[in-house]
């Protein structure tokens, strides 16, 4: 297999940087990395892009259930020994007030964990997943390689685009911030209008005309221009782009 074909190398570098490449495929690609500077450069570029994304996403602590699962897998012998010691404890310890208090606290924690896992939106969390949802993600900057200003993301089969403002953007009076898709082949087409006045660090949900898969499948880049009115299908940008950046597939 020729790993250095541009399209193939781009896909392999993305999977390697994301950590989704495993087993024999990862070992073979690491041999390619040792032998070819082009492969190392592609991985470095993808690592830089994903680093920007990681910086823009707030950290979130794993749930107690995740920690418990890790403990059971990593220290099974210790857990069995603790359980055996507990089973040999005198029966009267179960009736101590302290034991009742601890039991009540643990019962409350158990109920809380169950509720959060079944209804994570009550705590402002998303349901735990072992893998990232398949999504299209765009990271737009004012200059190539500059600090990211806009993060756009949408589920692969979704019809909603979430736009987060990483840097403040000033839209001129009488203009709208029009988001464009720049397909690999063909002319740019309008995606949505980013509302003016969205505060830094805040997000807004925009409705798409079709699923992300149909809109962005052949789109490697996104861009924003200031237009006199929202663009219609078939329109072209009337001015230069003020923001642009890669649109990548996360799956």
C-alpha positions as CSV (number, residue, x, y, z in Angstrom):
1,X,0.0,0.0,0.0
2,X,1.3,3.5,-0.9
3,X,0.7,5.5,2.3
4,X,2.0,8.7,0.7
5,X,-0.9,9.3,-1.6
6,X,-2.1,12.7,-0.4
7,X,-5.7,11.8,0.3
8,X,-4.8,8.5,2.0
9,X,-2.0,10.1,4.1
10,X,-4.4,12.9,5.2
11,X,-7.0,10.4,6.4
12,X,-4.3,8.2,8.2
13,X,-2.7,11.2,9.9
14,X,-6.1,12.4,11.1
15,X,-6.9,9.0,12.6
16,X,-3.5,8.7,14.2
17,X,-3.7,12.1,15.8
18,X,-7.2,11.5,17.0
19,X,-6.1,8.2,18.6
20,X,-8.7,6.1,16.7
21,X,-6.0,4.1,14.8
22,X,-5.1,1.0,16.8
23,X,-3.5,-2.5,16.5
24,X,-1.5,-3.5,13.5
25,X,-2.7,-0.5,11.5
26,X,-1.1,1.9,14.1
27,X,2.2,-0.1,14.2
28,X,2.4,-0.1,10.4
29,X,1.8,3.7,10.2
30,X,4.4,4.3,12.9
31,X,7.0,2.6,10.7
32,X,5.9,5.0,7.9
33,X,6.3,7.9,10.3
34,X,9.9,6.8,11.1
35,X,10.8,6.7,7.4
36,X,9.0,9.6,5.8
37,X,9.0,13.3,6.8
38,X,5.8,13.9,4.8
39,X,3.9,11.6,7.1
40,X,5.4,13.2,10.2
41,X,4.4,16.6,8.9
42,X,0.8,15.5,8.2
43,X,0.5,14.2,11.8
44,X,2.0,17.4,13.2
45,X,-0.6,19.5,11.3
46,X,-3.5,17.4,12.5
47,X,-2.1,17.5,16.1
48,X,-2.0,21.3,15.9
49,X,-5.6,21.5,14.6
50,X,-6.9,19.2,17.3
51,X,-5.0,21.1,20.0
52,X,-6.9,24.2,19.1
53,X,-10.2,22.2,19.4
54,X,-9.1,20.8,22.8
55,X,-8.3,24.2,24.1
56,X,-11.7,25.5,23.2
57,X,-13.6,22.7,24.9
58,X,-14.0,23.0,28.7
59,X,-12.7,20.2,30.8
60,X,-15.2,17.8,32.4
61,X,-14.7,15.4,35.2
62,X,-15.5,11.7,34.6
63,X,-18.5,10.4,36.4
64,X,-18.1,8.2,39.6
65,X,-19.3,5.2,37.5
66,X,-16.3,5.7,35.2
67,X,-13.8,5.8,38.1
68,X,-15.4,2.8,39.7
69,X,-15.1,0.8,36.4
70,X,-11.5,1.8,36.1
71,X,-10.8,0.7,39.7
72,X,-12.4,-2.6,39.2
73,X,-10.4,-3.3,36.0
74,X,-7.0,-2.0,37.3
75,X,-7.1,-3.3,40.9
76,X,-9.3,-6.4,41.0
77,X,-7.2,-8.2,43.6
78,X,-7.4,-5.2,46.0
79,X,-11.2,-5.0,45.6
80,X,-11.6,-8.7,46.3
81,X,-9.4,-8.5,49.4
82,X,-11.5,-5.5,50.7
83,X,-14.7,-7.4,50.0
84,X,-13.4,-10.5,51.9
85,X,-12.3,-8.4,54.9
86,X,-15.8,-6.7,54.9
87,X,-17.5,-10.1,55.0
88,X,-15.5,-11.2,58.0
89,X,-16.3,-8.0,60.1
90,X,-18.4,-8.7,63.3
91,X,-22.1,-8.5,62.8
92,X,-22.5,-5.8,65.5
93,X,-20.6,-3.2,63.5
94,X,-23.5,-3.0,61.1
95,X,-25.6,-1.5,63.8
96,X,-23.1,1.3,64.8
97,X,-24.5,4.9,64.3
98,X,-21.4,5.7,62.2
99,X,-22.1,2.8,59.9
100,X,-25.7,4.0,59.4
101,X,-24.5,7.5,58.6
102,X,-22.0,6.2,56.0
103,X,-24.6,3.9,54.6
104,X,-27.1,6.8,54.2
105,X,-24.4,8.9,52.5
106,X,-23.5,6.1,50.1
107,X,-27.2,5.4,49.3
108,X,-27.7,9.1,48.5
109,X,-24.6,9.1,46.2
110,X,-25.9,6.0,44.5
111,X,-29.3,7.6,43.8
112,X,-27.5,10.7,42.5
113,X,-25.3,8.7,40.2
114,X,-28.2,6.7,38.8
115,X,-30.2,9.9,38.2
116,X,-27.3,11.7,36.5
117,X,-26.6,8.7,34.3
118,X,-30.3,8.3,33.3
119,X,-31.0,12.1,33.1
120,X,-27.7,13.8,32.5
121,X,-29.3,17.0,31.4
122,X,-30.5,17.6,35.0
123,X,-26.9,18.2,35.9
124,X,-26.0,20.1,32.7
125,X,-24.0,17.1,31.4
126,X,-24.1,14.9,28.4
127,X,-24.6,11.2,28.6
128,X,-21.3,9.3,29.0
129,X,-19.9,7.9,25.8
130,X,-16.8,5.8,25.2
131,X,-16.4,7.3,21.8
132,X,-16.9,10.8,20.3
133,X,-20.1,11.2,18.3
134,X,-19.5,11.3,14.5
135,X,-19.4,15.0,13.7
136,X,-18.2,17.7,11.3
137,X,-16.1,20.3,13.0
138,X,-14.8,23.6,11.6
139,X,-12.3,26.0,13.2
140,X,-12.1,29.4,11.7
141,X,-9.5,32.1,12.2
142,X,-8.9,35.6,10.8
143,X,-5.4,34.6,9.5
144,X,-3.9,31.2,8.5
145,X,-2.4,29.7,11.7
146,X,-3.8,32.6,13.8
147,X,-5.8,32.1,17.0
148,X,-9.2,30.4,16.4
149,X,-12.2,32.8,16.4
150,X,-15.1,30.5,15.6
151,X,-15.8,26.9,16.4
152,X,-18.6,25.3,14.3
153,X,-19.7,21.7,14.9
154,X,-22.6,19.5,13.8
155,X,-23.5,15.8,14.2
156,X,-22.9,13.8,11.1
157,X,-26.6,13.2,10.5
158,X,-27.8,16.3,12.3
159,X,-29.6,19.4,10.9
160,X,-28.3,21.8,13.4
161,X,-24.9,23.6,13.5
162,X,-23.6,24.9,16.8
163,X,-21.4,27.9,16.5
164,X,-19.2,29.0,19.4
165,X,-17.5,32.4,19.5
166,X,-13.9,32.0,20.7
167,X,-13.0,35.6,19.9
168,X,-15.3,38.6,19.6
169,X,-16.3,39.5,16.0
170,X,-17.5,43.0,15.0
171,X,-20.0,42.9,12.2
172,X,-20.2,46.2,10.3
173,X,-23.5,48.0,10.4
174,X,-25.8,47.0,7.6
175,X,-24.0,43.7,7.0
176,X,-24.5,40.1,8.1
177,X,-21.9,37.5,8.9
178,X,-22.5,34.8,6.2
179,X,-21.0,31.4,6.7
180,X,-20.0,29.6,3.5
181,X,-18.9,26.1,2.7
182,X,-16.0,25.8,0.3
183,X,-16.3,22.4,-1.4
184,X,-13.3,20.6,-2.8
185,X,-14.8,21.0,-6.3
186,X,-17.3,23.7,-7.2
187,X,-18.3,27.2,-6.0
188,X,-18.8,28.2,-2.4
189,X,-22.4,27.8,-1.2
190,X,-24.1,29.6,1.8
191,X,-24.7,27.6,5.0
192,X,-26.2,30.0,7.5
193,X,-26.0,33.5,9.0
194,X,-24.1,33.9,12.2
195,X,-26.1,36.3,14.4
196,X,-24.3,39.5,15.4
197,X,-23.7,40.2,19.1
198,X,-23.0,36.7,20.3
199,X,-20.7,37.2,23.3
200,X,-17.3,35.6,23.5
201,X,-17.5,32.1,24.9
202,X,-21.2,31.8,24.0
203,X,-22.8,29.4,21.5
204,X,-25.7,29.7,19.1
205,X,-27.5,26.9,17.3
206,X,-28.2,27.4,13.6
207,X,-30.6,25.4,11.4
208,X,-29.2,23.7,8.4
209,X,-31.0,23.2,5.1
210,X,-30.1,19.5,5.0
211,X,-28.1,17.0,7.1
212,X,-24.4,17.7,7.8
213,X,-23.4,14.6,5.9
214,X,-25.0,15.9,2.7
215,X,-23.8,19.4,3.1
216,X,-20.2,18.9,4.3
217,X,-19.2,15.5,2.9
218,X,-16.9,17.1,0.2
219,X,-16.2,20.3,2.1
220,X,-12.6,20.7,3.4
221,X,-13.0,24.4,4.5
222,X,-15.5,26.9,5.9
223,X,-15.4,30.7,5.6
224,X,-17.3,33.8,6.7
225,X,-17.8,37.0,4.7
226,X,-19.7,40.2,5.5
227,X,-22.7,40.4,3.1
228,X,-25.4,43.1,2.7
229,X,-28.1,40.5,3.2
230,X,-28.3,36.7,3.9
231,X,-27.1,34.8,0.9
232,X,-29.5,32.6,-1.1
233,X,-28.8,29.3,-2.8
234,X,-26.8,30.0,-5.9
235,X,-25.3,33.3,-4.6
236,X,-21.6,33.9,-4.4
237,X,-19.6,35.9,-1.8
238,X,-19.7,39.6,-2.7
239,X,-16.5,40.3,-0.7
240,X,-13.4,38.7,0.6
241,X,-13.5,36.2,3.5
242,X,-12.8,37.7,7.0
243,X,-12.6,34.2,8.6
244,X,-11.7,30.8,7.2
245,X,-10.5,27.5,8.4
246,X,-10.6,23.7,8.0
247,X,-13.7,21.6,8.2
248,X,-12.8,18.1,9.4
249,X,-14.6,14.8,9.9
250,X,-14.4,13.3,13.4
251,X,-15.1,9.6,13.0
